[in-house]
Amino acid sequence: MEYLTKYKCVPCEKGGPVATIDEIAGYKPQVPEWDVVDIQGIQTLRRVFRFNNFEQALAFVNQVGGLAEAEYH
C-alpha cells in the first residue's frame, strides 16, 4: 500500500472517482484522527480541530490555506 504522504492532491470534481470502502479501510490507519462520516449519502472525511484562542485558529487556517494553494486545491 502506498502512503498518503506520497500522493498529490487532485481536486474533487462532480462525477470523479471516489475511494472504495476497501481503499478507505486501507488508508484509515494512516489518519487515525480523522473520521469517515456520511453526509447526504456521500462518505466524507472529517476531523475536528480545537484551539485555545482565535489567534491559534487563524494561524492554522492560514497554514492550511497555503498548503491548499500549493496543491492547486
C-alpha angles and dihedrals in degrees: 000000000000119000117245091233089068093061128089119221118261111195114241116252129188108267092016123135118287130202117262123233089255092051091049091050091050095051099037094085088061091060105035094161091061125083130209108227133177113240113181091332095313121113105232135180116237135178129176117220121195127197135189094230146357094265092060092046092050092049089052093049091049091050092049089047090055092050092048091050091050089053092049089240 
